[in-house]
C-alpha cells in the first residue's frame, strides 16, 4: 500500500459504533454516544463495514476482516439539552423535563 499524501487523503471507512454508522477518514473528529474511557485513551474500532484505501474498496459481509480503525478520546461531555413535554387536554396535566445525553468526541488516528 502506498502511503503518499494523496492516498491517505482519499482513504476512508464506514464504522459501526453503538448501533450507528459513521464515515471516517484519518484526522476526522466525530461525536458519538458515550464510550467508557478517559480523555487521551486510544480505542480500537473493529466493526468496519466498508473500507477504501484510495485504490480499492472492500465491502464487508457484515464486516471487513483484518481492518481496524484506531481512535483517540479527545473529550467526554454532555450534549445539547432536549426538552420533553407531556400534555393531557381537559385535565390540566402538564409536565416538562430536560435531558442531556453523554457524548464522546473521537479523533480518528489510523485506518488499516
N, C-alpha and C positions, 0 to 999 in steps of 0.2 A: 504494500500500500504506500502511496506517495503522500508525504506529509507536507506538501507545499502549501503556502497560504491560500491558494485558490481552492485546493481540495478541502482544507479544514473549514473554509467559509461555506462550502456547499454541503458539508456533512450535517445530517440531521437524523433524528429518530423520533418515533412515537412511543411514549412510555405510559404505562398504567399505574397510577398512584391512587390508592383508596377508592377504586372503582371509577375514577375519572381519567380521561386520556389527555395527554399534553404532547405537543410537538416541540421538541427541544433541540438546540444546537449548542456546541461548546461556547461558553461565555454568557449564555442566556440566564436571566433571572426570572423565576416563576414563583407564584404564590399558590400554595396548596393547603389542603386541610391539615390540621395539626399532626406532626410526626414527632414521636418521642425522641429526645436528644438535646444536647446542649449546643449553644452557639459555637461554631468552629468545628463541630464534628463532621466527619465525612460519612456519607451513606452510599450504599450501592443499590441501584435500582435494576433488578434483574428481569422485570416484566417488560421486555421490549417487544412491541407488536410489529414495528416496521423499522428498518434501518437502511439508510442511504449513505454510502461512503464517498459520494461525489461522482462515482462512475457506475456503480451497480446498486440496484435496490433489492432488498430482501424482505419478503413478507412472511411473517410467522404464521404457524398453524398450531396453536394460537400465538406462541411466542417464538422469537428468533433465538436459536440456540447459540451459545458462545458469545453473545453480545451483551454487555452490561454498561450502564450509564453511571458514572461517578458524580456525585453532587456534594456540595458543602452547605451546611445550615448557616445562613448568614444572620437570621433573626427569628425570634418567636414573638408573635404579637397577637393582639385581638383585632378582629375585622371590624367592618363598619356596622353600626347598630341597626338591627332590624326591629321594626315596631310591629307587634302582633296585637290586633284589636278584635274583641268579640262584642257582638251586639245582638240583643234579642228585642224585637219590637213588641210593643204593648205591655211589657213588664218592667220597663226602665232598668234593664240589665246592661251594663257597660263595663268592660274590663280591658285594660291596656297594660301590656308588659313589653319590655325591651329584651333583646338578646344579641350578644356579640360572640360570634364563633371564634375559636382559637385558630390561628393560621401560622404557617411556617414559610419563610422565604428561603428558597433554594437557589444556589448558583451552580450551574452545570459546569463541571470541570473537564470531563473527558467522556467520550463515547467510543466504545470499542471492546 
